[in-house]
Amino acid sequence: MLYIQKQQQQIDLLTLTPQDRYLKLIESRPEIFQRTPLKIIASYLGLTAESLSRIRKRIIEK
């Protein structure tokens, strides 16, 4: 099971845009944002903290 999850994460890193990866994480694991620093979330998504901040700002502005 863990192998399949890791494979899916790798596929997502290669095929999805950073914004799509962020939105997918919000959908699948919204509770993670309550207890994890954004710097760690950005690293998990393959982004810098600054890039994640810009993506979040764009989403809020919509």
PDB file with SEQRES, HELIX, SHEET and CRYST1 records, atoms N, CA, C and O in Angstrom:
SEQRES   1 A   62  MET LEU TYR ILE GLN LYS GLN GLN GLN GLN ILE ASP LEU          
SEQRES   2 A   62  LEU THR LEU THR PRO GLN ASP ARG TYR LEU LYS LEU ILE          
SEQRES   3 A   62  GLU SER ARG PRO GLU ILE PHE GLN ARG THR PRO LEU LYS          
SEQRES   4 A   62  ILE ILE ALA SER TYR LEU GLY LEU THR ALA GLU SER LEU          
SEQRES   5 A   62  SER ARG ILE ARG LYS ARG ILE ILE GLU LYS                      
HELIX    1 AA1 LEU A    2  THR A   15  1                                  14    
HELIX    2 AA2 PRO A   18  SER A   28  1                                  11    
HELIX    3 AA3 ILE A   32  ARG A   35  1                                   4    
HELIX    4 AA4 LEU A   38  LEU A   45  1                                   8    
HELIX    5 AA5 ALA A   49  GLU A   61  1                                  13    
CRYST1    1.000    1.000    1.000  90.00  90.00  90.00 P 1           1          
ATOM      1  N   MET A   1       0.824  -1.187   0.000  1.00  0.00           N  
ATOM      2  CA  MET A   1       0.000   0.000   0.000  1.00  0.00           C  
ATOM      3  C   MET A   1       0.877   1.264   0.000  1.00  0.00           C  
ATOM      4  O   MET A   1       0.631   2.196  -0.766  1.00  0.00           O  
ATOM      5  N   LEU A   2       1.892   1.284   0.860  1.00  0.00           N  
ATOM      6  CA  LEU A   2       2.779   2.440   0.925  1.00  0.00           C  
ATOM      7  C   LEU A   2       3.547   2.641  -0.376  1.00  0.00           C  
ATOM      8  O   LEU A   2       3.797   3.773  -0.791  1.00  0.00           O  
ATOM      9  N   TYR A   3       3.915   1.548  -1.005  1.00  0.00           N  
ATOM     10  CA  TYR A   3       4.624   1.638  -2.295  1.00  0.00           C  
ATOM     11  C   TYR A   3       3.748   2.310  -3.341  1.00  0.00           C  
ATOM     12  O   TYR A   3       4.215   3.165  -4.093  1.00  0.00           O  
ATOM     13  N   ILE A   4       2.501   1.932  -3.388  1.00  0.00           N  
ATOM     14  CA  ILE A   4       1.559   2.516  -4.360  1.00  0.00           C  
ATOM     15  C   ILE A   4       1.369   4.005  -4.075  1.00  0.00           C  
ATOM     16  O   ILE A   4       1.336   4.808  -5.008  1.00  0.00           O  
ATOM     17  N   GLN A   5       1.246   4.383  -2.816  1.00  0.00           N  
ATOM     18  CA  GLN A   5       1.093   5.795  -2.462  1.00  0.00           C  
ATOM     19  C   GLN A   5       2.320   6.603  -2.876  1.00  0.00           C  
ATOM     20  O   GLN A   5       2.191   7.711  -3.397  1.00  0.00           O  
ATOM     21  N   LYS A   6       3.501   6.054  -2.645  1.00  0.00           N  
ATOM     22  CA  LYS A   6       4.731   6.746  -3.019  1.00  0.00           C  
ATOM     23  C   LYS A   6       4.838   6.879  -4.537  1.00  0.00           C  
ATOM     24  O   LYS A   6       5.267   7.917  -5.040  1.00  0.00           O  
ATOM     25  N   GLN A   7       4.457   5.854  -5.254  1.00  0.00           N  
ATOM     26  CA  GLN A   7       4.463   5.912  -6.720  1.00  0.00           C  
ATOM     27  C   GLN A   7       3.509   6.993  -7.215  1.00  0.00           C  
ATOM     28  O   GLN A   7       3.842   7.737  -8.138  1.00  0.00           O  
ATOM     29  N   GLN A   8       2.339   7.085  -6.619  1.00  0.00           N  
ATOM     30  CA  GLN A   8       1.365   8.091  -7.029  1.00  0.00           C  
ATOM     31  C   GLN A   8       1.900   9.485  -6.748  1.00  0.00           C  
ATOM     32  O   GLN A   8       1.694  10.399  -7.547  1.00  0.00           O  
ATOM     33  N   GLN A   9       2.581   9.658  -5.629  1.00  0.00           N  
ATOM     34  CA  GLN A   9       3.176  10.954  -5.305  1.00  0.00           C  
ATOM     35  C   GLN A   9       4.216  11.328  -6.358  1.00  0.00           C  
ATOM     36  O   GLN A   9       4.269  12.480  -6.787  1.00  0.00           O  
ATOM     37  N   GLN A  10       5.034  10.385  -6.774  1.00  0.00           N  
ATOM     38  CA  GLN A  10       6.050  10.656  -7.789  1.00  0.00           C  
ATOM     39  C   GLN A  10       5.417  11.001  -9.137  1.00  0.00           C  
ATOM     40  O   GLN A  10       5.892  11.896  -9.836  1.00  0.00           O  
ATOM     41  N   ILE A  11       4.368  10.307  -9.493  1.00  0.00           N  
ATOM     42  CA  ILE A  11       3.657  10.597 -10.740  1.00  0.00           C  
ATOM     43  C   ILE A  11       3.056  11.995 -10.686  1.00  0.00           C  
ATOM     44  O   ILE A  11       3.120  12.742 -11.663  1.00  0.00           O  
ATOM     45  N   ASP A  12       2.475  12.345  -9.551  1.00  0.00           N  
ATOM     46  CA  ASP A  12       1.886  13.680  -9.378  1.00  0.00           C  
ATOM     47  C   ASP A  12       2.942  14.770  -9.511  1.00  0.00           C  
ATOM     48  O   ASP A  12       2.686  15.811 -10.116  1.00  0.00           O  
ATOM     49  N   LEU A  13       4.128  14.540  -8.951  1.00  0.00           N  
ATOM     50  CA  LEU A  13       5.201  15.532  -9.052  1.00  0.00           C  
ATOM     51  C   LEU A  13       5.601  15.783 -10.504  1.00  0.00           C  
ATOM     52  O   LEU A  13       5.980  16.895 -10.870  1.00  0.00           O  
ATOM     53  N   LEU A  14       5.512  14.747 -11.317  1.00  0.00           N  
ATOM     54  CA  LEU A  14       5.919  14.873 -12.719  1.00  0.00           C  
ATOM     55  C   LEU A  14       4.813  15.381 -13.632  1.00  0.00           C  
ATOM     56  O   LEU A  14       5.097  15.998 -14.658  1.00  0.00           O  
ATOM     57  N   THR A  15       3.564  15.133 -13.278  1.00  0.00           N  
ATOM     58  CA  THR A  15       2.478  15.422 -14.216  1.00  0.00           C  
ATOM     59  C   THR A  15       1.579  16.592 -13.823  1.00  0.00           C  
ATOM     60  O   THR A  15       0.988  17.228 -14.696  1.00  0.00           O  
ATOM     61  N   LEU A  16       1.465  16.885 -12.552  1.00  0.00           N  
ATOM     62  CA  LEU A  16       0.562  17.949 -12.114  1.00  0.00           C  
ATOM     63  C   LEU A  16       1.317  19.264 -11.943  1.00  0.00           C  
ATOM     64  O   LEU A  16       2.513  19.283 -11.654  1.00  0.00           O  
ATOM     65  N   THR A  17       0.591  20.352 -12.128  1.00  0.00           N  
ATOM     66  CA  THR A  17       1.179  21.667 -11.858  1.00  0.00           C  
ATOM     67  C   THR A  17       1.285  21.840 -10.344  1.00  0.00           C  
ATOM     68  O   THR A  17       0.589  21.158  -9.592  1.00  0.00           O  
ATOM     69  N   PRO A  18       2.144  22.740  -9.899  1.00  0.00           N  
ATOM     70  CA  PRO A  18       2.251  22.968  -8.450  1.00  0.00           C  
ATOM     71  C   PRO A  18       0.912  23.342  -7.809  1.00  0.00           C  
ATOM     72  O   PRO A  18       0.607  22.902  -6.701  1.00  0.00           O  
ATOM     73  N   GLN A  19       0.125  24.145  -8.499  1.00  0.00           N  
ATOM     74  CA  GLN A  19      -1.179  24.535  -7.958  1.00  0.00           C  
ATOM     75  C   GLN A  19      -2.104  23.329  -7.854  1.00  0.00           C  
ATOM     76  O   GLN A  19      -2.842  23.199  -6.878  1.00  0.00           O  
ATOM     77  N   ASP A  20      -2.073  22.451  -8.846  1.00  0.00           N  
ATOM     78  CA  ASP A  20      -2.904  21.246  -8.802  1.00  0.00           C  
ATOM     79  C   ASP A  20      -2.483  20.321  -7.669  1.00  0.00           C  
ATOM     80  O   ASP A  20      -3.330  19.716  -7.013  1.00  0.00           O  
ATOM     81  N   ARG A  21      -1.169  20.208  -7.435  1.00  0.00           N  
ATOM     82  CA  ARG A  21      -0.689  19.377  -6.320  1.00  0.00           C  
ATOM     83  C   ARG A  21      -1.171  19.937  -4.988  1.00  0.00           C  
ATOM     84  O   ARG A  21      -1.573  19.182  -4.102  1.00  0.00           O  
ATOM     85  N   TYR A  22      -1.132  21.256  -4.847  1.00  0.00           N  
ATOM     86  CA  TYR A  22      -1.600  21.902  -3.617  1.00  0.00           C  
ATOM     87  C   TYR A  22      -3.094  21.660  -3.414  1.00  0.00           C  
ATOM     88  O   TYR A  22      -3.522  21.298  -2.318  1.00  0.00           O  
ATOM     89  N   LEU A  23      -3.881  21.857  -4.458  1.00  0.00           N  
ATOM     90  CA  LEU A  23      -5.326  21.653  -4.345  1.00  0.00           C  
ATOM     91  C   LEU A  23      -5.669  20.196  -4.040  1.00  0.00           C  
ATOM     92  O   LEU A  23      -6.600  19.919  -3.283  1.00  0.00           O  
ATOM     93  N   LYS A  24      -4.917  19.269  -4.627  1.00  0.00           N  
ATOM     94  CA  LYS A  24      -5.148  17.850  -4.362  1.00  0.00           C  
ATOM     95  C   LYS A  24      -4.848  17.516  -2.895  1.00  0.00           C  
ATOM     96  O   LYS A  24      -5.556  16.725  -2.273  1.00  0.00           O  
ATOM     97  N   LEU A  25      -3.793  18.129  -2.355  1.00  0.00           N  
ATOM     98  CA  LEU A  25      -3.460  17.901  -0.952  1.00  0.00           C  
ATOM     99  C   LEU A  25      -4.541  18.473  -0.042  1.00  0.00           C  
ATOM    100  O   LEU A  25      -4.894  17.853   0.961  1.00  0.00           O  
ATOM    101  N   ILE A  26      -5.066  19.639  -0.377  1.00  0.00           N  
ATOM    102  CA  ILE A  26      -6.151  20.224   0.415  1.00  0.00           C  
ATOM    103  C   ILE A  26      -7.365  19.298   0.422  1.00  0.00           C  
ATOM    104  O   ILE A  26      -7.996  19.100   1.460  1.00  0.00           O  
ATOM    105  N   GLU A  27      -7.685  18.738  -0.731  1.00  0.00           N  
ATOM    106  CA  GLU A  27      -8.839  17.828  -0.822  1.00  0.00           C  
ATOM    107  C   GLU A  27      -8.626  16.547  -0.034  1.00  0.00           C  
ATOM    108  O   GLU A  27      -9.511  16.105   0.697  1.00  0.00           O  
ATOM    109  N   SER A  28      -7.449  15.955  -0.184  1.00  0.00           N  
ATOM    110  CA  SER A  28      -7.233  14.631   0.404  1.00  0.00           C  
ATOM    111  C   SER A  28      -6.854  14.676   1.881  1.00  0.00           C  
ATOM    112  O   SER A  28      -7.202  13.762   2.627  1.00  0.00           O  
ATOM    113  N   ARG A  29      -6.145  15.722   2.322  1.00  0.00           N  
ATOM    114  CA  ARG A  29      -5.670  15.784   3.701  1.00  0.00           C  
ATOM    115  C   ARG A  29      -5.790  17.187   4.283  1.00  0.00           C  
ATOM    116  O   ARG A  29      -4.767  17.790   4.609  1.00  0.00           O  
ATOM    117  N   PRO A  30      -6.981  17.726   4.425  1.00  0.00           N  
ATOM    118  CA  PRO A  30      -7.117  19.110   4.918  1.00  0.00           C  
ATOM    119  C   PRO A  30      -6.592  19.299   6.343  1.00  0.00           C  
ATOM    120  O   PRO A  30      -6.182  20.402   6.703  1.00  0.00           O  
ATOM    121  N   GLU A  31      -6.600  18.249   7.150  1.00  0.00           N  
ATOM    122  CA  GLU A  31      -6.160  18.368   8.536  1.00  0.00           C  
ATOM    123  C   GLU A  31      -4.658  18.607   8.656  1.00  0.00           C  
ATOM    124  O   GLU A  31      -4.191  19.104   9.680  1.00  0.00           O  
ATOM    125  N   ILE A  32      -3.914  18.265   7.639  1.00  0.00           N  
ATOM    126  CA  ILE A  32      -2.459  18.416   7.695  1.00  0.00           C  
ATOM    127  C   ILE A  32      -2.046  19.875   7.833  1.00  0.00           C  
ATOM    128  O   ILE A  32      -0.986  20.167   8.386  1.00  0.00           O  
ATOM    129  N   PHE A  33      -2.868  20.793   7.339  1.00  0.00           N  
ATOM    130  CA  PHE A  33      -2.548  22.213   7.406  1.00  0.00           C  
ATOM    131  C   PHE A  33      -2.708  22.769   8.823  1.00  0.00           C  
ATOM    132  O   PHE A  33      -2.217  23.858   9.122  1.00  0.00           O  
ATOM    133  N   GLN A  34      -3.384  22.035   9.681  1.00  0.00           N  
ATOM    134  CA  GLN A  34      -3.573  22.455  11.071  1.00  0.00           C  
ATOM    135  C   GLN A  34      -2.316  22.225  11.908  1.00  0.00           C  
ATOM    136  O   GLN A  34      -2.051  22.961  12.858  1.00  0.00           O  
ATOM    137  N   ARG A  35      -1.543  21.193  11.548  1.00  0.00           N  
ATOM    138  CA  ARG A  35      -0.447  20.798  12.442  1.00  0.00           C  
ATOM    139  C   ARG A  35       0.931  20.764  11.798  1.00  0.00           C  
ATOM    140  O   ARG A  35       1.906  20.394  12.452  1.00  0.00           O  
ATOM    141  N   THR A  36       1.026  21.142  10.531  1.00  0.00           N  
ATOM    142  CA  THR A  36       2.304  21.079   9.834  1.00  0.00           C  
ATOM    143  C   THR A  36       2.692  22.460   9.317  1.00  0.00           C  
ATOM    144  O   THR A  36       1.868  23.139   8.705  1.00  0.00           O  
ATOM    145  N   PRO A  37       3.926  22.887   9.552  1.00  0.00           N  
ATOM    146  CA  PRO A  37       4.363  24.190   9.038  1.00  0.00           C  
ATOM    147  C   PRO A  37       4.335  24.217   7.503  1.00  0.00           C  
ATOM    148  O   PRO A  37       4.569  23.201   6.848  1.00  0.00           O  
ATOM    149  N   LEU A  38       4.047  25.385   6.950  1.00  0.00           N  
ATOM    150  CA  LEU A  38       3.956  25.519   5.498  1.00  0.00           C  
ATOM    151  C   LEU A  38       5.274  25.197   4.807  1.00  0.00           C  
ATOM    152  O   LEU A  38       5.277  24.735   3.665  1.00  0.00           O  
ATOM    153  N   LYS A  39       6.383  25.432   5.481  1.00  0.00           N  
ATOM    154  CA  LYS A  39       7.690  25.105   4.911  1.00  0.00           C  
ATOM    155  C   LYS A  39       7.798  23.602   4.627  1.00  0.00           C  
ATOM    156  O   LYS A  39       8.340  23.199   3.598  1.00  0.00           O  
ATOM    157  N   ILE A  40       7.290  22.792   5.528  1.00  0.00           N  
ATOM    158  CA  ILE A  40       7.325  21.334   5.359  1.00  0.00           C  
ATOM    159  C   ILE A  40       6.361  20.912   4.245  1.00  0.00           C  
ATOM    160  O   ILE A  40       6.687  20.040   3.440  1.00  0.00           O  
ATOM    161  N   ILE A  41       5.196  21.519   4.200  1.00  0.00           N  
ATOM    162  CA  ILE A  41       4.213  21.211   3.157  1.00  0.00           C  
ATOM    163  C   ILE A  41       4.788  21.572   1.793  1.00  0.00           C  
ATOM    164  O   ILE A  41       4.638  20.813   0.836  1.00  0.00           O  
ATOM    165  N   ALA A  42       5.442  22.724   1.697  1.00  0.00           N  
ATOM    166  CA  ALA A  42       6.052  23.145   0.439  1.00  0.00           C  
ATOM    167  C   ALA A  42       7.089  22.125  -0.016  1.00  0.00           C  
ATOM    168  O   ALA A  42       7.135  21.767  -1.193  1.00  0.00           O  
ATOM    169  N   SER A  43       7.906  21.666   0.893  1.00  0.00           N  
ATOM    170  CA  SER A  43       8.921  20.666   0.555  1.00  0.00           C  
ATOM    171  C   SER A  43       8.275  19.377   0.057  1.00  0.00           C  
ATOM    172  O   SER A  43       8.734  18.788  -0.921  1.00  0.00           O  
ATOM    173  N   TYR A  44       7.223  18.943   0.721  1.00  0.00           N  
ATOM    174  CA  TYR A  44       6.498  17.734   0.318  1.00  0.00           C  
ATOM    175  C   TYR A  44       5.946  17.873  -1.095  1.00  0.00           C  
ATOM    176  O   TYR A  44       5.931  16.906  -1.856  1.00  0.00           O  
ATOM    177  N   LEU A  45       5.490  19.079  -1.449  1.00  0.00           N  
ATOM    178  CA  LEU A  45       4.918  19.325  -2.775  1.00  0.00           C  
ATOM    179  C   LEU A  45       5.990  19.609  -3.827  1.00  0.00           C  
ATOM    180  O   LEU A  45       5.671  19.769  -5.005  1.00  0.00           O  
ATOM    181  N   GLY A  46       7.248  19.673  -3.418  1.00  0.00           N  
ATOM    182  CA  GLY A  46       8.323  19.943  -4.354  1.00  0.00           C  
ATOM    183  C   GLY A  46       8.422  21.418  -4.712  1.00  0.00           C  
ATOM    184  O   GLY A  46       8.796  21.761  -5.834  1.00  0.00           O  
ATOM    185  N   LEU A  47       8.090  22.293  -3.769  1.00  0.00           N  
ATOM    186  CA  LEU A  47       8.088  23.734  -3.985  1.00  0.00           C  
ATOM    187  C   LEU A  47       8.962  24.423  -2.956  1.00  0.00           C  
ATOM    188  O   LEU A  47       9.361  23.827  -1.955  1.00  0.00           O  
ATOM    189  N   THR A  48       9.251  25.684  -3.218  1.00  0.00           N  
ATOM    190  CA  THR A  48       9.860  26.503  -2.177  1.00  0.00           C  
ATOM    191  C   THR A  48       8.722  27.116  -1.362  1.00  0.00           C  
ATOM    192  O   THR A  48       7.574  27.149  -1.806  1.00  0.00           O  
ATOM    193  N   ALA A  49       9.048  27.590  -0.190  1.00  0.00           N  
ATOM    194  CA  ALA A  49       8.025  28.212   0.667  1.00  0.00           C  
ATOM    195  C   ALA A  49       7.447  29.452  -0.014  1.00  0.00           C  
ATOM    196  O   ALA A  49       6.256  29.735   0.114  1.00  0.00           O  
ATOM    197  N   GLU A  50       8.290  30.188  -0.738  1.00  0.00           N  
ATOM    198  CA  GLU A  50       7.830  31.387  -1.430  1.00  0.00           C  
ATOM    199  C   GLU A  50       6.835  31.043  -2.539  1.00  0.00           C  
ATOM    200  O   GLU A  50       5.827  31.727  -2.713  1.00  0.00           O  
ATOM    201  N   SER A  51       7.123  29.991  -3.276  1.00  0.00           N  
ATOM    202  CA  SER A  51       6.217  29.565  -4.353  1.00  0.00           C  
ATOM    203  C   SER A  51       4.871  29.134  -3.790  1.00  0.00           C  
ATOM    204  O   SER A  51       3.824  29.466  -4.345  1.00  0.00           O  
ATOM    205  N   LEU A  52       4.902  28.399  -2.697  1.00  0.00           N  
ATOM    206  CA  LEU A  52       3.657  27.978  -2.065  1.00  0.00           C  
ATOM    207  C   LEU A  52       2.864  29.192  -1.596  1.00  0.00           C  
ATOM    208  O   LEU A  52       1.640  29.223  -1.722  1.00  0.00           O  
ATOM    209  N   SER A  53       3.549  30.179  -1.063  1.00  0.00           N  
ATOM    210  CA  SER A  53       2.880  31.388  -0.626  1.00  0.00           C  
ATOM    211  C   SER A  53       2.184  32.088  -1.794  1.00  0.00           C  
ATOM    212  O   SER A  53       1.059  32.566  -1.652  1.00  0.00           O  
ATOM    213  N   ARG A  54       2.852  32.147  -2.943  1.00  0.00           N  
ATOM    214  CA  ARG A  54       2.244  32.772  -4.126  1.00  0.00           C  
ATOM    215  C   ARG A  54       1.024  31.998  -4.605  1.00  0.00           C  
ATOM    216  O   ARG A  54       0.014  32.594  -4.979  1.00  0.00           O  
ATOM    217  N   ILE A  55       1.115  30.682  -4.594  1.00  0.00           N  
ATOM    218  CA  ILE A  55      -0.016  29.843  -5.017  1.00  0.00           C  
ATOM    219  C   ILE A  55      -1.198  30.062  -4.084  1.00  0.00           C  
ATOM    220  O   ILE A  55      -2.331  30.215  -4.539  1.00  0.00           O  
ATOM    221  N   ARG A  56      -0.940  30.078  -2.789  1.00  0.00           N  
ATOM    222  CA  ARG A  56      -2.023  30.293  -1.824  1.00  0.00           C  
ATOM    223  C   ARG A  56      -2.680  31.652  -2.032  1.00  0.00           C  
ATOM    224  O   ARG A  56      -3.903  31.768  -1.955  1.00  0.00           O  
ATOM    225  N   LYS A  57      -1.883  32.672  -2.293  1.00  0.00           N  
ATOM    226  CA  LYS A  57      -2.421  34.013  -2.520  1.00  0.00           C  
ATOM    227  C   LYS A  57      -3.296  34.044  -3.771  1.00  0.00           C  
ATOM    228  O   LYS A  57      -4.362  34.659  -3.772  1.00  0.00           O  
ATOM    229  N   ARG A  58      -2.839  33.373  -4.845  1.00  0.00           N  
ATOM    230  CA  ARG A  58      -3.631  33.319  -6.083  1.00  0.00           C  
ATOM    231  C   ARG A  58      -4.981  32.639  -5.858  1.00  0.00           C  
ATOM    232  O   ARG A  58      -6.003  33.090  -6.376  1.00  0.00           O  
ATOM    233  N   ILE A  59      -4.980  31.577  -5.101  1.00  0.00           N  
ATOM    234  CA  ILE A  59      -6.207  30.829  -4.849  1.00  0.00           C  
ATOM    235  C   ILE A  59      -7.170  31.664  -4.016  1.00  0.00           C  
ATOM    236  O   ILE A  59      -8.373  31.662  -4.280  1.00  0.00           O  
ATOM    237  N   ILE A  60      -6.668  32.369  -3.029  1.00  0.00           N  
ATOM    238  CA  ILE A  60      -7.502  33.200  -2.167  1.00  0.00           C  
ATOM    239  C   ILE A  60      -8.133  34.345  -2.971  1.00  0.00           C  
ATOM    240  O   ILE A  60      -9.288  34.706  -2.744  1.00  0.00           O  
ATOM    241  N   GLU A  61      -7.369  34.909  -3.908  1.00  0.00           N  
ATOM    242  CA  GLU A  61      -7.852  36.029  -4.698  1.00  0.00           C  
ATOM    243  C   GLU A  61      -8.952  35.655  -5.683  1.00  0.00           C  
ATOM    244  O   GLU A  61      -9.703  36.526  -6.123  1.00  0.00           O  
ATOM    245  N   LYS A  62      -9.061  34.383  -6.035  1.00  0.00           N  
ATOM    246  CA  LYS A  62     -10.076  33.950  -7.018  1.00  0.00           C  
ATOM    247  C   LYS A  62     -11.455  34.042  -6.479  1.00  0.00           C  
ATOM    248  O   LYS A  62     -12.414  33.715  -7.178  1.00  0.00           O  
TER     249      LYS A  62                                                      
END                                                                             
